[in-house]
Amino acid sequence: MTQSTDLIQGREYAPDPKFRHAPPEWTSAVAEQIAREENLVLGEDHWELVRGLQEFFTRHEEGEIRLRDLSDALDEKFHHKGGVKYLYTLFPGGPIAQGCRLAGLKAPAGATDLSFGSVS
């Protein structure tokens, strides 16, 4: 297992095996800090979305991330719980915009649309 540097604290850490596709500088502690600042209490479904976003971005590194493709993938992944509508109950700032912040990713263009309910 390789080690990376936590850019926030300057510490060495081993990547978390639960987040195999996480960006190198990302830690779950940073995600928890962001969640507290945004008044979110993270549960397993929040973490599942974070892992899903990180995996999607890893699989699409070579090309542009299309918002529609990402939204469709999340809808399918969480279909059994209500899809994207369910994700909005977990991430009131928008599952993609707010989820990407927690996942250490840059949200794709158009993920924040104040007129369409994404308020982040």
N, C-alpha and C positions, 0 to 999 in steps of 0.2 A: 504494500500500500504506500503510495507516495504521500509526501507531506506538502502542505501549502502554507502560505502565510495569511493569517487573518488580517486584512488591511485595516480594519477598524481598531484593533487592539495591538497589532504587531506581534501576535503570538503564533506559534507553530501549532498546527492541528492536523489530524488525519481526517480526510473526507468522510462524511457520514454515509454508510452503506445504504441507508434508507433513501438517500437522495443521490443516486448514481449519476444523474444527468445535470446536477447543479453546476452553475458557473464556478470557476475555481475560487473566486473571492467570496462566495456566498456561504453563510452559516445559518443554521436554524435560529440561533440566538439573535442574529440581526433581524430575521423575519419576525420573531416574537416582539422585538423592540418596535418595529414598524407597526405591527398589529396593535400594540398597546397605544401607540400614538394615534392610531386611527379608530380606537375604541372597539377593537375586535377581540373576541376571546376565541382562540384557535382550537378547533376540534379536529377529529380525524378526517372529516370531509374537506376541511380547509387544507390540511396537509396533502390530501389526495389531489386536490386541484393544483397545489404548488408542484407536486411531483409530475402531474400530467402536463403542466405548462413547460416545465424544464425538459421533459422528454420530447415534447412536440418541437421545441426550439432546437434541441440537439439533432433531431431527425431532419430538420429543414434548414440546417446551417448554411448550406450552399446557395439557397435561393431566398427570395424575399418571402417574409411571413405574410400571408394574406389573412386579413381579419376574418373574412367569411369562412375560410378553411379551418381556422383555429376555433371559431365559434361552433361550427358544425362538429368538429372533433370533440369538443367539450360537451355539446348537447348529446352526442352519442355515448360518451363515457359515463355521463350521469343520467342517461335516459331513464333508467329504472327508478330514479328518485324524483324525476320531474324535469330533467334536462337543464337548460340554461335558466329557466324560470326559477328552479330550485336554487341554482347558484347565486342568483340575485338576492335570495334571502340570506345567504351566507356572506356575500360581499356586496353590501349596499352601494359601494362606490363603483360597482361594475366588476364582474368576475374576471374579465381580461385585464382591465386597467389596474385594479387594486391587486388582483392575483399576481400580475407580473411584477409589481413593486415588491410583494412579499417573496417572490421567487428569484429576485435579483436579475430580472430581465427587462429589456426595453420593450414596452408595449408597442404593437404594430400601429402604423398610421391609422387614424380613425377610431381607435379604441376608446378615446375620451370624446364623447359627444354630449354636451350639456343639454341639448334639446331632445335627446333620446333616452335620458334616464341615467347615463353614466355621469356621476358627479365628481369624479376624482380628477 
